[in-house]
Amino acid sequence: MQVLLFTLVGIALYFFADWVLRTIERLHGSPLPYRNVIYFVIILCLALLSFELLQQFASIETAL
């Protein structure tokens, strides 16, 4: 069950990071240089944060 949850969150993060990057580019007015690096940083930060929260939630759930 946990693997399925992590997979679904990863897929959602992929689309959310793409939306964030496109929003930043729209505000900037043109495509950003080093777009791939910026996308990687966005998805890395989101993944580390969300997967840590999921692990903490899972450990609390098993303790109950």
Backbone as JSON, one array per atom type, in Angstrom:
{
  "sequence": "MQVLLFTLVGIALYFFADWVLRTIERLHGSPLPYRNVIYFVIILCLALLSFELLQQFASIETAL",
  "N": [[0.82, -1.19, 0.0], [1.95, 1.2, 0.77], [3.88, 1.61, -1.19], [2.32, 2.08, -3.44], [1.1, 4.48, -2.68], [3.35, 6.21, -2.52], [4.09, 6.15, -5.21], [1.86, 7.33, -6.48], [1.96, 9.88, -5.32], [4.42, 10.71, -6.32], [3.84, 10.87, -9.08], [1.92, 12.91, -9.03], [3.54, 14.98, -8.08], [5.24, 15.33, -10.25], [3.57, 16.49, -12.23], [2.73, 18.77, -10.82], [5.15, 20.13, -10.36], [5.83, 20.74, -12.98], [3.73, 22.49, -13.61], [4.32, 24.57, -11.79], [6.78, 25.44, -12.81], [6.03, 26.3, -15.41], [4.34, 28.39, -14.66], [6.13, 30.15, -13.41], [7.71, 30.75, -15.64], [5.81, 32.05, -17.22], [5.34, 34.33, -15.68], [7.85, 35.42, -15.82], [8.04, 35.95, -18.5], [9.33, 34.81, -20.63], [10.89, 31.76, -21.82], [12.87, 30.17, -19.36], [16.43, 30.26, -18.9], [18.43, 27.32, -18.58], [16.33, 25.58, -17.97], [15.82, 22.86, -17.4], [17.4, 22.35, -15.16], [16.24, 24.03, -13.25], [13.69, 22.89, -13.13], [14.41, 20.39, -12.08], [15.37, 21.12, -9.52], [13.02, 22.14, -8.38], [11.29, 19.85, -8.37], [12.83, 18.12, -6.85], [12.97, 19.36, -4.3], [10.23, 19.38, -3.64], [9.72, 16.61, -3.66], [11.44, 15.6, -1.64], [10.36, 16.88, 0.61], [7.61, 16.04, 0.59], [7.82, 13.2, 0.63], [9.14, 12.79, 3.02], [7.21, 13.74, 4.8], [5.21, 11.83, 4.29], [6.48, 9.5, 5.22], [6.72, 10.11, 7.95], [4.02, 10.29, 8.6], [3.26, 7.64, 8.09], [4.75, 6.29, 10.04], [3.58, 7.25, 12.37], [1.04, 6.25, 12.03], [1.47, 3.47, 12.17], [2.25, 3.26, 14.78], [-0.03, 3.59, 16.2]],
  "CA": [[0.0, 0.0, 0.0], [2.83, 2.37, 0.88], [4.52, 1.79, -2.49], [1.31, 2.69, -4.31], [0.95, 5.87, -2.24], [4.54, 6.95, -2.94], [4.03, 6.26, -6.66], [0.84, 8.33, -6.82], [2.48, 11.19, -4.92], [5.46, 11.04, -7.29], [3.19, 11.29, -10.32], [1.32, 14.23, -8.78], [4.64, 15.95, -7.99], [5.72, 15.56, -11.61], [2.68, 17.46, -12.88], [2.73, 20.01, -10.06], [6.41, 20.83, -10.63], [5.71, 21.28, -14.34], [2.84, 23.65, -13.52], [5.05, 25.64, -11.11], [7.79, 25.96, -13.74], [5.35, 27.07, -16.45], [3.85, 29.63, -14.04], [7.3, 31.03, -13.25], [8.09, 31.23, -16.97], [4.8, 33.01, -17.66], [5.6, 35.58, -14.96], [9.13, 35.93, -16.33], [7.77, 36.46, -19.84], [10.02, 34.02, -21.65], [11.45, 30.53, -21.25], [14.04, 30.4, -18.51], [17.64, 29.51, -19.24], [18.65, 26.17, -17.69], [14.99, 25.16, -17.57], [15.88, 21.51, -16.84], [17.98, 22.43, -13.82], [15.23, 24.64, -12.39], [12.67, 21.86, -12.93], [14.98, 19.38, -11.18], [15.4, 21.67, -8.16], [11.64, 22.22, -7.9], [10.75, 18.53, -8.08], [13.63, 17.55, -5.77], [12.5, 19.94, -3.04], [8.88, 18.88, -3.37], [9.78, 15.18, -3.37], [12.02, 15.4, -0.31], [9.4, 17.33, 1.6], [6.41, 15.21, 0.64], [8.13, 11.83, 1.03], [9.43, 12.83, 4.46], [5.91, 13.84, 5.48], [4.55, 10.54, 4.16], [7.13, 8.55, 6.12], [6.32, 10.46, 9.31], [2.62, 9.9, 8.74], [3.21, 6.18, 8.14], [5.27, 5.84, 11.33], [2.56, 7.58, 13.37], [-0.08, 5.34, 11.8], [1.83, 2.14, 12.65], [2.38, 3.33, 16.24], [-1.37, 3.54, 16.79]],
  "C": [[0.87, 1.26, 0.0], [3.51, 2.66, -0.46], [3.56, 2.48, -3.46], [1.14, 4.17, -3.96], [2.14, 6.72, -2.69], [4.54, 7.15, -4.46], [3.03, 7.34, -7.08], [1.3, 9.74, -6.46], [3.57, 11.63, -5.89], [4.89, 11.52, -8.62], [2.58, 12.68, -10.16], [2.41, 15.3, -8.7], [5.19, 16.3, -9.36], [4.88, 16.65, -12.29], [2.67, 18.8, -12.15], [4.01, 20.81, -10.31], [6.41, 21.44, -12.02], [4.84, 22.53, -14.34], [3.55, 24.84, -12.86], [6.06, 26.27, -12.07], [7.14, 26.78, -14.85], [4.8, 28.38, -15.91], [4.99, 30.62, -13.86], [7.72, 31.59, -14.6], [7.08, 32.25, -17.5], [5.02, 34.35, -16.97], [6.89, 36.24, -15.46], [8.96, 36.51, -17.73], [8.45, 35.72, -20.96], [10.53, 32.74, -21.0], [12.74, 30.83, -20.47], [15.26, 29.66, -19.04], [17.84, 28.42, -18.19], [17.33, 25.66, -17.1], [15.01, 23.79, -16.89], [16.42, 21.52, -15.42], [16.96, 23.01, -12.84], [14.12, 23.64, -12.1], [13.16, 20.81, -11.94], [14.98, 19.88, -9.74], [13.99, 21.73, -7.58], [11.14, 20.85, -7.49], [11.54, 17.85, -6.96], [13.15, 18.06, -4.42], [11.12, 19.42, -2.67], [8.89, 17.4, -2.99], [10.36, 14.92, -1.98], [11.04, 15.77, 0.79], [8.21, 16.37, 1.71], [6.71, 13.78, 1.07], [8.5, 11.76, 2.51], [8.13, 12.91, 5.26], [5.15, 12.52, 5.42], [5.16, 9.5, 5.09], [6.77, 8.85, 7.57], [4.88, 10.06, 9.57], [2.48, 8.39, 8.87], [3.72, 5.66, 9.48], [4.29, 6.15, 12.46], [1.4, 6.59, 13.25], [0.23, 3.94, 12.32], [1.96, 2.12, 14.17], [1.02, 3.23, 16.92], [-1.84, 2.16, 16.78]]
}
